[in-house]
């Protein structure tokens, strides 16, 4: 009886470990299924099926497409996918409105056949701009909250012009990725792609290795809280602020800048000052490091006139968050409005439009600022997006609160890249397997002693 007690205890431990392993694996699978919160995206693949692409190679392109799709959160309110097939002519194989499930989408991709004629890449981009990204075909209204992305795969030199149509597509807010295969003309890829080119141009030697780009595009659609953000400050420079307080306002801006991760592929900051008129101090992306950005803020001159907050809000909506002013498509947009008094013009319409476009609006009021106006500017929930203090000297407290709201901590379950997370899961499984092997050996040894 005494000899059996260690065996029973060991068997119990083995059962517990196996149950724990099962739970760990189920948990890992559940986390992996919802690993990456993909930003709502209208994604269109533009695929070259000219005669230079052999049927077997075209099959490899379709495998690449299905693997990228497999890593997306496909659905009407998440990622919508379209596929444009082109050669000398263009064929809309899959509309953004057609397939709302991943399984149906993958089946549709597998059925696509090559067109096997010339290479009219410019025509295909124009078709995507006019048709594939139209509301009729299922594209959503242009908004900072909806990414518009086209991934172009080609293996040759186009027989038409791509430069001008690519410019029009980018100006329309479409982020263009260009993938070249084999003997592709690299200059063509650079003419097509969005900036920065090193992030939007890819080359592979042959279609047989195009799958290696899958990881990049799976990660590209992950929207993490520490990922790229466009932040524009809109600062009241009216005479009621006074010069000494205006210096405190500049320190307030730099306090928030200190808490942002300013970089080419992270936070971009723009600055607008307003009084009786509106003046852009610098656009988004002009200064891509904290040192230069803070120096530019310090050099801002005080305008010292009226308070036309409504006019400033219209400028913010119509200009500050446009591609021409450095705004990036598919990137979170944050507007921080600072004022110390009542607006001399109507703010309601512009404030409403800003929120309808998906801008995350913060309103900061000091002194004689009207709290009803602040609430009208602020995004919902209002209590989290508007702040008031009676004294300019206490603005630093607001800066700390704004940091909490803008830069929430990452949830590693949502924001780790797919590959790094998979490695963690694999390491955990290996560790559990070793534990099970060790326990199994101990049980075998005990059983041998009993026998």
ROKOLMI-998283 format. One record per atom (N, C-alpha, C): x, y, z. Coordinates in steps of 0.001 Angstrom, whole numbers, padded with zeros to 6 digits, always signed. Atoms other than C-alpha are relative to their C-alpha. Example, Ala and Ser with C-alpha at 12.3 -4.5 7.8 and 13.67 -1.06 7.14 Angstrom:
2
+000890-001190+000000/+012300-004500+007800/+000900+001200+000000/-000820-001190-000060/+013670-001060+007140/-000770+001090+000730/
This chain:
451
+000833-001207+000000/+000000+000000+000000/+000868+001258+000000/-000881-001174-000071/+002801+002380+000932/+000730+000225-001321/-000688-000142+001294/+004518+001636-002386/-000876+000653-001046/+000911-000548+001007/+001407+002701-004299/-000282+001494+000190/+000320-001416-000245/+001042+006140-002683/+000781+000950-000923/-000724-000882+000923/+003881+007797-004656/-000502-000132-001426/+000511+000218+001356/+002515+006210-007826/-001307+000745-000205/+001281-000705+000121/-000994+007568-007186/+000207+001508-000051/-000283-001440-000009/+000420+010955-006365/+000569+000442-001345/-000605-000329+001299/+002479+010905-009567/-001031-000005-001118/+001056+000057+001019/-000501+009824-011644/-000907+001221+000087/+000826-001201-000187/-002540+012656-010114/+000702+001221-000580/-000777-001130+000536/+000258+015097-010970/-000020-000002-001521/+000031+000116+001471/+000361+013767-014526/-001332+000477-000566/+001327-000422+000467/-003403+014249-014909/-000150+001509+000084/+000097-001460-000172/-003159+017768-013519/+000811+000738-001049/-000844-000643+001008/-000286+018629-015845/-000626-000074-001388/+000645+000146+001311/-002139+017219-018837/-001197+000940-000131/+001139-000919+000018/-005255+019210-017894/+000473+001439-000172/-000561-001356+000108/-003113+022306-017434/+000484+000279-001424/-000488-000162+001378/-001476+021747-020813/-001143+000223-000959/+001174-000142+000871/-004868+021332-022452/-000594+001397+000105/+000532-001354-000207/-006086+024575-020890/+000906+001039-000647/-000970-000930+000583/-002871+026352-021931/-000143+000063-001517/+000100+000056+001463/-003259+025177-025520/-001300+000622-000483/+001282-000601+000384/-006944+026125-025664/+000056+001514+000140/-000136-001442-000225/-006112+029540-024214/+000839+000641-001114/-000871-000517+001065/-003291+029994-026735/-000745+000093-001321/+000763+000002+001259/-005591+029042-029607/-001013+001125-000023/+001004-001072-000065/-008265+031461-028423/+000654+001354-000196/-000713-001272+000148/-005731+034262-028125/+000474+000193-001429/-000498-000097+001373/-004282+033451-031527/-001113+000349-000964/+001138-000266+000897/-007734+033549-033112/-000338+001474-000042/+000292-001434-000025/-008224+037138-031987/+001243+000803+000281/-001297-000564-000360/-004560+038008-031842/+000138+001467-000325/-000300-001347+000450/-004499+041193-033796/-001277+000736-000362/+001180-000791+000319/-007210+043830-033793/+000248+000773-001283/-000244-000685+001267/-007138+044746-037469/-000918+001201-000123/+000739-001241+000184/-008211+048287-038196/-000999-000189-001151/+000933+000097+001128/-011355+048577-040400/+000673+000459-001295/-000775-000251+001220/-009883+048406-043903/-000773-000421-001232/+000445+000397+001334/-011050+048416-047507/+001266-000372-000767/-001230+000513+000604/-008356+046238-049100/-000286-000574-001383/+000155+000505+001368/-008064+045643-052856/+001349-000517-000504/-001163+000574+000663/-005516+043281-054403/-000120+000274-001494/-000044-000244+001443/-004521+044299-057946/+001070-000922-000569/-000898+001111+000336/-002988+041222-059561/+000243-000093-001503/-000439+000128+001392/-001050+041006-062819/-000113-001467-000433/+000075+001367+000551/-002047+037927-064851/+000324+000033-001493/-000411-000103+001402/-000342+038919-068114/+000648-001303-000460/-000477+001272+000557/+001047+036261-070450/+001359-000424+000564/-001302+000364-000584/+004468+036412-068731/-000149-000765+001319/+000263+000739-001239/+002850+034952-065593/-000556-001374-000376/+000454+001349+000349/+002630+031199-066108/-001110-000461+000940/+001117+000461-000835/-000457+029364-064790/+000430-000480+001383/-000472+000504-001304/+001548+027649-062023/+000416+001154+000902/-000412-001176-000774/+002943+031033-060949/-001219+000776+000511/+001216-000698-000418/-000513+032563-060871/-000653-000722+001186/+000516+000762-001136/-001562+029743-058528/+000732+000384+001287/-000785-000408-001168/+001254+030801-056190/-000409+001388+000493/+000513-001323-000389/-000030+034377-056238/-001289-000167+000799/+001275+000224-000698/-003456+033099-055185/+000216-000571+001396/-000335+000525-001332/-001878+031152-052324/+000433+001143+000916/-000434-001182-000766/-000195+034385-051185/-001202+000823+000450/+001200-000769-000336/-003533+036223-051319/-000793-000666+001111/+000812+000703-001003/-005333+033547-049319/+000676-000001+001359/-000702-000014-001291/-002635+033500-046643/-000080+001366+000670/+000173-001342-000573/-002801+037269-046191/-001420+000148+000531/+001413-000085-000401/-006608+037067-046058/-000241-000789+001291/+000190+000851-001169/-006353+034287-043470/+000384+000705+001303/-000415-000736-001195/-004655+036700-041060/-000826+001235+000281/+000818-001200-000152/-007344+039374-041419/-001289-000292+000748/+001324+000074-000613/-010509+040047-039472/-001000+000416-001071/+000861-000287+001148/-012849+039789-042464/-001445+000162+000453/+001402-000224-000339/-016335+041231-042118/-000443+001373-000446/+000509-001278+000504/-018605+044124-043143/+000445+001196+000824/-000431-001105-000859/-017487+046226-040143/+001482-000063+000332/-001433+000147-000251/-013870+045060-040185/+000743+000192-001322/-000716-000099+001276/-011813+044287-043302/-000843-000547-001138/+000662+000430+001238/-013516+044135-046694/+001078-000183-001062/-001053+000344+000968/-011508+042554-049490/-000564-000045-001413/+000324+000072+001414/-011659+043039-053241/+001206-000482-000776/-001104+000469+000855/-009571+041526-056052/-000236+000480-001426/+000022-000456+001395/-008841+043153-059414/+001055-000789-000759/-000887+000794+000848/-007314+040927-062110/+000242+000787-001286/-000231-000801+001209/-005564+042616-065027/+001090-000589-000879/-001026+000280+000999/-003560+042090-068181/-000115+001169-000999/+000302-001110+000916/-004451+044092-071347/-001341+000633+000360/+001272-000495-000493/-007921+044449-069825/-000071-000216+001501/+000144+000086-001457/-009176+044655-066266/-001296-000717+000332/+001181+000744-000415/-011594+042297-064554/-000166+000099+001518/+000300-000104-001433/-013239+042935-061189/-000445-001383+000493/+000289+001380-000404/-013043+039420-059713/-000822-000059+001295/+000681-000013-001304/-014188+040212-056158/-000234+001443+000408/+000324-001344-000482/-016002+043365-055038/+000103+000059+001518/-000068-000183-001451/-015579+044799-051548/-001310-000386+000688/+001316+000287-000585/-019311+044186-051015/-000408-001473-000104/+000501+001328+000381/-019454+040590-052257/+000084-001042+001099/-000191+001106-000942/-017982+038189-049710/+000296+000535+001390/-000109-000536-001361/-018440+038923-046012/+000585-001007+000985/-000654+000983-000871/-016830+035736-044642/+001322-000407-000628/-001328+000384+000470/-013254+034543-044888/-000061-001237-000900/+000089+001248+000769/-014211+031080-046166/-000506+000256-001415/+000562-000298+001323/-016324+032436-049034/+000991+000791-000844/-000989-000824+000694/-013620+034930-049936/+001134-000858-000553/-001090+000890+000431/-010908+032278-050101/-000438-000873-001170/+000527+000797+001115/-013105+030093-052350/-000038+000809-001290/+000074-000875+001181/-013640+033039-054706/+001387+000253-000585/-001373-000230+000466/-009891+033704-054906/+000518-001228-000744/-000471+001244+000632/-009184+030068-055768/-000572-000194-001401/+000656+000168+001316/-011585+030291-058751/+000528+000960-001068/-000470-001007+000963/-009762+033244-060401/+000929-000631-001035/-000816+000520+001098/-008226+032445-063801/+000819+001134-000620/-000824-001050+000625/-005355+034339-065517/-000578+000468-001325/+000510-000588+001245/-006210+036672-068406/+000983-000182-001158/-001041+000377+000979/-002900+035972-070233/+000046+000877-001245/-000239-000892+001147/-002446+039059-072410/+001057+001032+000409/-001008-001022-000266/-000566+042389-072038/+000088+000416+001467/-000234-000466-001382/+000388+044446-068939/-000388+001470+000126/+000499-001380-000116/-001768+047574-068465/-000202+000353+001486/+000038-000251-001446/-000891+048377-064839/-000676+001331+000326/+000634-001305-000217/-001921+052031-065086/-001511-000088-000115/+001435+000200+000199/-005332+051003-066403/-000617-000706+001208/+000508+000745-001157/-005728+048593-063481/-000117+000892+001234/+000061-000921-001150/-004914+051278-060886/-001149+000982-000184/+001110-000922+000276/-007349+053656-062593/-001340-000684+000260/+001228+000761-000236/-010019+050952-062483/-000260-000125+001505/+000154+000120-001455/-009384+050414-058768/-000481+001314+000596/+000375-001324-000505/-009652+054155-058122/-001450+000343-000331/+001345-000387+000452/-012853+054616-060156/-001092-000989+000389/+001023+001038-000177/-014612+051301-059568/+000169-000776+001300/-000166+000910-001140/-013136+048944-056966/-000156+000707+001338/+000114-000766-001247/-012934+051662-054285/-001217+000927+000018/+001216-000818+000015/-016351+053119-055125/-001014-000546+000996/+001054+000418-000929/-019337+053011-052769/-000907-001054-000638/+000847+000973+000716/-021289+051098-055433/+000556-001412+000156/-000639+001312-000118/-018768+048251-055143/+000281-000401+001448/-000119+000406-001402/-018858+048245-051347/+001012+000748+000828/-000953-000788-000782/-016198+050759-050320/-000752+000927+000951/+000618-000894-000974/-016990+052806-047239/+000408+001439-000248/-000310-001415+000149/-017078+056598-047122/+001388+000290+000538/-001353-000345-000445/-013643+058147-046788/-000046+000554+001418/-000013-000380-001411/-012831+058545-043101/+001360-000334+000580/-001273+000340-000650/-009715+058651-040883/-000042-001359+000688/+000129+001276-000700/-011088+055529-039198/+000035-001212-000940/+000017+001099+000975/-011193+053456-042412/+001252+000073-000870/-001183+000061+000863/-007937+052425-044109/-000413-000414-001411/+000179+000386+001409/-007920+052259-047917/+001355-000490-000505/-001288+000601+000349/-005196+049901-049128/-000121-000784-001303/-000098+000814+001217/-004242+048503-052531/+001369-000675-000015/-001248+000768+000130/-001620+045755-052930/+000111-000458-001446/-000167+000272+001427/-000332+045541-056501/+001132-001017-000187/-000999+001038+000277/+001507+042395-057657/+000234-000046-001502/-000299-000009+001436/+003290+042576-061018/+001386-000572-000264/-001307+000599+000309/+006167+040858-062810/+000647+000610-001233/-000576-000521+001243/+006844+043073-065801/-000044+001519-000082/+000038-001438+000267/+007133+046528-067299/-001372+000353-000578/+001330-000326+000514/+003732+048208-067839/+000050+000598-001398/+000099-000540+001357/+002620+049129-071330/-000706+001349-000016/+000621-001325-000097/+001000+052336-070080/+000631+000765+001155/-000559-000861-001041/+001742+055201-067676/-000606-000329+001359/+000503+000273-001352/+001497+054489-063955/+000190+001179+000949/-000351-001073-000944/+002980+057607-062361/-001192+000890+000362/+001069-000975-000246/+000055+060013-062775/-001204-000620+000710/+001169+000629-000604/-002694+057571-061879/+000310-000431+001445/-000387+000355-001365/-000746+056390-058819/-000049+001232+000914/+000088-001255-000766/-000469+060011-057665/-001446+000298+000371/+001419-000263-000255/-004250+060421-058024/-000560-000965+001053/+000476+000988-000972/-004848+057218-056064/+000480+000350+001407/-000531-000365-001324/-002578+058317-053224/-000682+001247+000539/+000693-001219-000421/-004204+061764-053148/-001431-000284+000450/+001352+000406-000402/-007561+059994-052814/+000006-000759+001323/-000094+000646-001304/-006274+058456-049581/+000245-001493-000035/-000281+001436+000115/-005355+055007-050898/+001482-000236+000244/-001383+000377-000279/-002181+053504-049449/+000386-001110-000976/-000393+000921+001069/-000359+051716-052277/+001257-000781+000359/-001139+000892-000141/+001925+048712-051785/+000293-000607-001371/-000384+000558+001303/+003872+047525-054849/+000933-001185+000208/-000810+001220-000090/+005211+043956-055057/+000462-000371-001401/-000568+000372+001295/+007554+043146-057922/+000591-001390+000035/-000494+001377+000098/+008501+039670-059098/+000911-000124-001222/-000870+000334+001135/+011395+038483-061289/+000588+001200-000708/-000605-001053+000824/+012283+040886-064100/-000817+001288+000003/+000828-001204-000107/+009964+043651-062917/+000869+001256-000096/-000684-001290+000062/+010913+047277-063548/-000125+000681+001368/+000034-000541-001356/+011867+048617-060082/-000426+001469+000023/+000407-001396+000058/+011362+052229-061151/-001523+000121-000033/+001462+000033+000049/+007728+051377-061912/-000579-000194+001402/+000472+000242-001368/+007259+050016-058392/+000098+001262+000848/-000198-001237-000782/+008669+053234-056903/-000984+001088-000416/+000990-000984+000461/+006326+055328-059061/-001389-000304+000556/+001322+000407-000496/+003352+053348-057791/-000137+000219+001495/+000129+000182-001447/+004086+052997-054078/-000123+001294+000783/+000089-001102-000960/+003239+055272-051164/+001338+000171+000708/-001161-000244-000838/+005921+056848-049013/-000263-000544+001403/-001389+000169+000437/+008091+055750-047299/+000142-001238-000877/-000101+001065+000998/+009144+053583-050220/+000531-001308+000569/-000563+001244-000526/+011147+051118-048130/-001040-000847+000734/+001076+000745-000645/+007902+050130-046375/-001080-000443-000989/+001088+000250+000956/+005736+050033-049518/+000435-000665-001299/-000507+000682+001192/+007979+048448-052177/+000672-001301+000435/-000607+001302-000290/+008861+044739-052079/+000368-000693-001305/-000440+000748+001181/+010730+042503-054493/+000304-001441+000404/-000374+001407-000163/+010958+038716-054760/+000511-000529-001338/-000657+000492+001222/+013068+036749-057225/-000947-000787-000895/+000929+000806+000789/+010248+034458-058282/-001304-000172+000768/+001301+000212-000635/+006628+033626-057587/+000060-001109+001047/-000084+001120-000948/+007750+030504-055718/+000318+000454+001419/-000342-000486-001351/+008945+032674-052805/-000858+001206+000422/+000831-001157-000332/+006203+035311-052792/-000685-000168+001366/+000643+000253-001284/+004707+033626-049719/+000770+000591+001173/-000789-000532-001119/+007574+034994-047612/-000435+001420+000382/+000517-001338-000315/+005852+038397-047790/-001276-000052+000843/+001253+000139-000753/+002785+037002-045995/+000102+000635+001372/-000178-000519-001369/+004144+037857-042540/-000068+001524+000030/-000021-001464+000027/+004776+041488-043497/-001407+000572-000087/+001331-000562+000202/+001224+042058-044687/-000974-000395+001103/+000811+000329-001166/-000337+040204-041774/+000257+001013+001108/-000351-000958-001039/+001548+042518-039422/-000412+001420-000383/+000320-001355+000449/+000835+045601-041556/-001415+000410+000356/+001392-000316-000294/-002889+045335-040790/-000323-000069+001494/+000221+000017-001451/-002407+045021-036992/-000021+001460+000497/+000122-001382-000526/-003568+048256-035283/+000253+000004+001479/-000386-000021-001422/-001788+048613-032041/-000068+001410+000543/+000129-001317-000620/-002152+051425-029564/+001277+000815-000111/-001252-000738+000122/+001544+052298-029929/+000366+000223-001465/-000286-000146+001420/+001284+052283-033721/-000176+001449-000427/+000008-001354+000528/+001172+055314-035973/-001250+000795+000396/+001079-000916-000364/-000928+058288-034834/+000325+001383-000538/-000149-001388+000429/-001433+061728-036379/-000672+000897+001032/+000509-000889-001043/-001834+064395-033656/+000181+001445-000437/-000082-001427+000335/-002657+068036-034429/-000491+000827+001183/+000383-000953-001039/-002672+070733-031744/-000583+001244-000659/+000618-001234+000492/-004994+073691-032373/-000036+000985+001175/-000287-000837-001164/-003899+076526-030086/-000563+001406-000151/+000570-001350-000069/-005755+079718-029141/+001125+001004+000239/-001009-001046-000156/-003444+082702-029703/-000633+001372+000137/+000705-001280-000128/-006006+085416-028886/+000648+000874+001083/-000657-000956-000901/-005043+088552-026932/-000303-000249+001476/+000349+000273-001396/-006809+087335-023782/+000945-000999+000670/-000931+000994-000562/-004203+084601-023355/+001162+000682+000728/-001136-000781-000513/-001387+087151-022707/+001328-000732-000236/-001294+000599+000383/+002301+086578-023615/+000562-000992+001006/-000592+000906-000987/+003402+085010-020323/-000737-001334+000062/+000773+001239+000009/+000559+082479-020462/+000202-000796-001290/-000253+000678+001266/+001263+081725-024112/+001260-000871+000100/-001201+000805-000228/+004714+080529-023024/-000338-001266+000789/+000441+001175-000749/+002997+078201-020536/-000738-000988-000907/+000697+000868+000962/+000819+076889-023381/+001015-000812-000802/-001035+000709+000760/+003952+075996-025365/+000652-001104+000835/-000537+001042-000891/+005343+074135-022354/-000987-001154+000153/+001061+001007-000083/+001992+072329-022081/+000045-000940-001211/-000086+000804+001226/+002290+071161-025715/+001202-000940+000084/-001214+000819-000048/+005855+069930-025182/-000043-001066+001087/+000218+001040-001012/+004799+068074-022042/-000675-001219-000613/+000715+001100+000665/+002415+066014-024168/+000905-000661-001035/-000939+000539+000993/+005026+065630-026936/+000991-000955+000657/-000946+000851-000725/+007416+064159-024344/-000544-001402+000238/+000632+001287-000310/+004934+061367-023715/-000402-000769-001263/+000301+000675+001257/+004461+060497-027420/+001258-000661-000548/-001115+000653+000683/+006657+058123-029410/+000090+000598-001400/-000106-000734+001267/+007607+060544-032188/+001040-000674-000890/-000901+000672+000945/+009115+058753-035191/-000696-000078-001346/+000534+000072+001363/+008651+058236-038937/-001224-000894-000086/+001110+000956+000086/+006371+055228-038420/-000842-000057+001271/+000779-000052-001247/+004887+056238-035040/-000827+001287+000018/+000804-001223-000120/+003418+059573-033864/+000567+001123-000864/-000312-001230+000713/+003426+062583-036215/-000808+001124+000647/+000657-001118-000685/+002564+065997-034765/-000033+001223-000902/+000155-001271+000704/+001201+069136-036444/-000490+001053+000969/+000388-001091-000899/+000513+072557-034927/-000674+001128-000772/+000762-001102+000599/-002102+075188-035813/-000277+001029+001097/+000352-001074-000933/-002493+078566-034083/-001125+000831-000612/+001099-000816+000507/-005636+080663-034373/-000297+001161+000939/+000532-001156-000747/-006985+084025-033293/-001134+000542-000858/+000997-000479+000973/-008937+086213-035753/+000161-000716-001334/-000282+000809+001198/-007337+084094-038506/+000657-001301+000452/-000596+001298-000312/-005763+080647-038708/+001365-000091-000670/-001353+000125+000537/-002075+079935-039170/+000560-001386+000317/-000652+001286-000228/-000473+076546-039655/+001460+000247+000344/-001389-000191-000412/+002773+076565-037695/+000904-001040-000660/-000696+001038+000766/+003937+073242-039144/-000946-001181-000198/+000911+001115+000306/+002194+070256-040806/+000461-001308+000636/-000327+001336-000488/+002143+066611-039760/+001230-000554-000714/-001132+000696+000590/+005397+064743-040285/+001181+000866-000369/-001147-000860+000336/+007621+067794-040841/+001163-000252+000956/-001023+000267-001023/+009490+067099-037585/-000235-001404+000562/+000201+001398-000396/+009970+063393-036913/+000901-000461+001140/-000658+000347-001256/+011987+063534-033704/-000367+001070+001027/+000494-000879-001060/+011162+065099-030345/+000801+001300+000102/-000849-001185-000134/+014116+067499-030300/-000420+001098-000981/+000388-000986+001020/+013220+069241-033590/-001429+000484+000215/+001406-000331-000211/+009511+069142-032771/-000161+001015+001132/+000108-000897-001156/+009920+070805-029368/+000615+001373-000289/-000606-001285+000395/+012223+073452-030822/-000951+000818-000862/+000964-000688+000865/+009610+074280-033459/-001151+000587+000820/+001062-000505-000883/+006954+074648-030731/+000481+001252+000732/-000548-001142-000754/+009210+076996-028736/+000112+001260-000858/-000180-001147+000903/+009733+079224-031803/-001321+000632-000446/+001303-000521+000435/+005977+079771-032321/-000237+001402+000540/+000288-001382-000384/+005103+083501-032276/-001472+000177+000344/+001339-000273-000519/+002030+084765-030429/-000771+000922-000959/+000777-000780+000970/-000713+086077-032792/-000695+001196+000648/+000557-001067-000831/-002573+088148-030133/-001114+000819-000670/+001166-000736+000521/-005955+088984-031714/-001282-000637+000516/+001301+000503-000439/-009542+087571-031617/-000025-001499+000262/+000158+001432-000323/-010979+084066-030968/-001006-000635-000958/+000869+000603+001016/-012379+082424-034113/+000184-001530+000021/-000188+001443-000191/-012551+078845-032863/-000683-000815-001097/+000714+000706+001065/-015130+077775-035465/+000797-000033-001285/-000836-000081+001200/-012907+078959-038314/+001199-000946+000119/-001142+000883-000234/-009983+077079-036764/-000390-001470-000129/+000481+001387+000111/-012022+073871-036472/-000234-000383-001459/+000201+000281+001428/-012998+074117-040142/+001343-000238-000692/-001339+000190+000558/-009293+074467-041007/+000545-001374+000374/-000462+001298-000480/-008495+071411-038908/-000610-001130-000818/+000731+001044+000726/-011150+069332-040670/+000368-000026-001474/-000184-000078+001456/-010530+070561-044223/+001452-000082-000455/-001400-000087+000414/-006737+070895-044204/+000974-000865+000788/-001052+000593-000829/-004780+069506-041263/+000141-001505-000170/-000035+001452+000096/-005737+065852-041733/-000169-000488-001440/+000035+000418+001403/-005362+065673-045528/+001381-000513-000407/-001308+000506+000453/-002610+063769-047402/+000967+001105-000398/-000869-001108+000419/-001309+067069-048798/+000718+000654+001169/-000601-000593-001194/-000569+068187-045235/+000679-001052+000880/-000785+001009-000706/+001215+064989-044247/-000786-001067+000718/+000796+001009-000686/-001709+062983-042894/+000116-001341-000717/-000189+001341+000571/-001285+059234-043404/-001318-000762-000038/+001231+000778+000071/-004134+057017-044622/+000030-001175+000960/+000107+001142-000882/-005361+054409-042182/+000648+000163+001358/-000665-000274-001275/-003711+056097-039180/-000972+000736+000919/+000877-000671-000960/-005555+057178-036010/+000256+001505-000002/-000098-001466+000054/-006280+060936-036020/-000470+000598+001324/+000327-000630-001278/-006248+063027-032828/+000144+001512-000132/-000043-001462-000033/-007115+066734-032559/-000093+000482+001440/+000010-000553-001356/-006298+068648-029350/-000206+001509-000113/+000377-001412+000138/-008067+072027-029199/+000167+000703+001340/-000217-000779-001228/-006910+074578-026638/-000618+001391-000163/+000579-001344+000042/-008865+077766-025824/-000144+000582+001406/+000167-000631-001313/-009154+080313-023024/-001206+000927+000048/+001151-000901-000008/-012375+082087-023987/-001104-000458-000930/+001140+000299+000860/-015715+082100-025801/+000337+000287-001457/-000235-000202+001425/-015564+081692-029563/-000838+001165-000519/+000713-001123+000619/-016549+084730-031633/-000765-000425-001247/+000783+000512+001120/-018026+082502-034331/-000591-001353+000377/+000736+001233-000283/-020181+079370-034561/+000910-001219-000158/-000886+001161+000050/-018373+076101-033755/-000738-001309-000302/+000769+001245+000026/-021213+073534-033933/+000189-000861-001227/-000053+000772+001239/-021098+072489-037590/+001370-000649-000207/-001352+000535+000195/-017301+072090-037770/+000337-001049+001052/-000250+000977-001074/-017160+070293-034398/-000687-001329-000308/+000755+001199+000363/-019822+067847-035576/+000681-000744-001146/-000629+000618+001164/-018052+067217-038899/+001292-000726+000394/-001257+000621-000446/-014743+066490-037141/-000257-001379+000582/+000307+001287-000635/-016346+063719-035106/-000601-000990-000991/+000566+000874+001029/-018311+062366-038076/+001094-000627-000872/-001117+000509+000799/-014996+061965-039944/+000881-000966+000781/-000743+000955-000812/-013711+059854-037067/+001195+000569+000728/-001089-000604-000762/-011302+062366-035553/-000275-000159+001490/+000130+000070-001459/-010678+061783-031857/+000345+001386+000539/-000151-001405-000356/-011191+065294-030465/+000072+000207+001515/-000150-000407-001394/-009909+066609-027133/-000150+001512+000083/+000177-001438-000212/-010953+070044-025822/+000564+000368+001361/-000649-000446-001228/-008831+071844-023234/-000320+001481+000197/+000370-001386-000281/-010161+075036-021636/+000680+000534+001251/-000642-000662-001133/-008480+077514-019302/-000687+001342+000245/+000500-001336-000337/-009731+080602-017470/-001438+000235-000392/+001352-000383+000417/-012742+082077-019285/-000587-000907-001089/+000543+000930+000997/-013258+079099-021601/-001412-000427+000382/+001407+000371-000223/-016927+078119-022015/-000102-001524-000040/+000005+001457-000095/-017442+074544-020854/-000991-000649-000960/+000949+000542+000980/-020484+074032-023093/+000651-000130-001371/-000719+000069+001276/-018261+074803-026103/+001022-001133+000012/-000976+001081-000117/-015603+072413-024835/-000672-001355-000203/+000733+001270+000132/-018180+069632-024548/-000465-000224-001437/+000454+000116+001391/-019432+070387-028058/+001135-000445-000912/-001177+000366+000796/-015901+069985-029455/+000429-001434+000282/-000584+001268-000454/-014983+066869-027460/-000724-001224-000547/+000555+001290+000407/-015495+063286-028626/-000703-000664+001177/+000665+000797-001037/-017680+060815-026728/+000950-001093+000500/+000775-000641-001062/-017550+059938-023915/+000615+001341+000389/-000477-001368-000198/-017289+063676-023221/+000902+000141+001212/-000774-000137-001243/-015944+063271-019693/+001459-000413-000166/-001371+000450+000248/-012843+061573-021094/+000742+000870-001007/-000602-000756+001106/-012223+064138-023836/-000046+001517+000172/-000102-001446-000212/-012712+067581-022331/+000521+000272+001400/-000665-000336-001253/-010705+069255-019584/-000068+001513+000219/+000061-001437-000320/-010950+072578-017800/+000816+000270+001259/-000680-000490-001191/-008737+074464-015360/-000093+001525+000031/+000161-001458-000125/-009090+077997-014025/+001311+000734-000209/-001302-000667-000026/-005362+078694-014052/+000964-000643-000991/-000984+000506+000955/-002730+078357-016787/+001101-000803+000699/-001107+000649-000708/-000220+077255-014143/-000300-001454+000370/+000358+001391-000350/-002140+074022-013493/-000260-000867-001235/+000217+000767+001238/-002225+072880-017151/+000783-001303-000033/-000797+001226+000006/+000460+070293-016411/-000808-001205+000472/+000862+001090-000460/-002189+068228-014614/-000839-000554-001156/+000775+000432+001177/-004261+068152-017811/+000891-000794-000954/-000930+000706+000887/-001194+067084-019809/+000157-001453+000424/-000129+001374-000496/-000847+064015-017596/-001248-000820-000301/+001248+000705+000299/-004523+063103-018057/-000107-000312-001493/+000032+000219+001444/-004260+063517-021825/+000921-001143-000386/-000936+001094+000294/-001276+061174-021856/-000659-001350+000243/+000664+001261-000330/-003325+058461-020195/-000996-000380-001081/+001049+000289+000976/-006109+058764-022760/+000528-000245-001409/-000535+000161+001346/-003990+059093-025903/+000870-001243-000094/-001001+001059+000058/-001314+056540-025039/-000328-001110+000976/+000368+001112-000858/-003151+053662-023405/+001008-001122-000145/-000943+001115+000048/-001015+050675-022495/-000466-001041-001003/+000325+001054+000969/-000840+047977-025140/-000550-001225+000705/+000412+001328-000419/-002747+044798-024637/+000808-000983-000821/-000871+000871+000792/-000120+042229-025628/-000746-001074-000758/+000779+001007+000724/-002862+039789-026631/-000481+000541-001328/+000530-000594+001215/-004031+042282-029252/+001088+000530-000910/-000929-000799+000778/-000868+043993-030356/+001348-000639-000309/-001224+000680+000411/+002011+041537-030499/-000147-000450-001437/+000077+000495+001373/+002893+040551-034033/-000351-001477+000020/+000427+001398+000078/+001526+037221-035178/+001187-000942+000196/-001130+000919-000057/+004954+035655-035559/+000598-000069+001401/-000588+000023-001331/+006353+036720-032167/-000902-000719+000981/+000931+000685-000894/+003190+035499-030467/+000047-001509-000215/-000078+001427+000293/+003375+032160-032247/+001230-000627+000646/-001216+000516-000622/+006944+031767-030977/-000194-000200+001499/+000277+000133-001427/+005766+032382-027411/-000836-001245+000271/+000862+001177-000166/+003053+029751-027822/+000800-001277-000185/-000817+001184+000258/+005520+027275-029306/+000951-000290+001162/-000897+000175-001142/+007971+027857-026438/-000742-000558+001204/+000809+000488-001123/+005189+027323-023883/-000349-001473-000181/+000342+001390+000285/+004141+024085-025586/+001213-000908+000222/-001218+000791-000186/+007756+022857-025645/+000314-000210+001476/-000263+000100-001442/+008152+023610-021924/-000955-000994+000660/+000985+000926-000554/+004929+021763-021095/+000284-001438-000413/-000327+001340+000496/+005967+018823-023260/+001156-000615+000794/-001140+000481-000781/+009277+018543-021381/-000429-000425+001404/+000518+000349-001326/+007409+018565-018054/-000721-001338-000043/+000749+001244+000135/+005100+015801-019253/+000934-001189-000201/-000963+001074+000237/+008059+013736-020498/+000711-000387+001293/-000688+000247-001267/+009807+014120-017152/-000874-000789+000970/+000932+000682-000894/+006730+013063-015174/-000248-001430-000473/+000233+001330+000563/+006113+010119-017522/+001161-000947+000332/-001170+000805-000343/+009680+008872-016928/-000008-000388+001469/+000061+000283-001437/+009219+009149-013167/-001049-001075+000301/+001065+001001-000190/+005967+007166-013347/+000473-001367-000461/-000514+001284+000520/+007637+004487-015481/+000983-000610+000983/-000990+000503-000977/+010463+004218-012952/-000701-000562+001223/+000766+000476-001167/+007973+003857-010072/-000703-001310-000309/+000697+001228+000383/+005998+001229-011945/+000970-001175-000062/-001016+001065+000061/+009183-000772-012542/+000380-000488+001393/-000328+000376-001383/+009961-000689-008810/-001095-000872+000597/+001146+000761-000540/+006477-001944-007957/-000014-001420-000545/-000011+001316+000634/+006730-004767-010458/+001151-000845+000547/
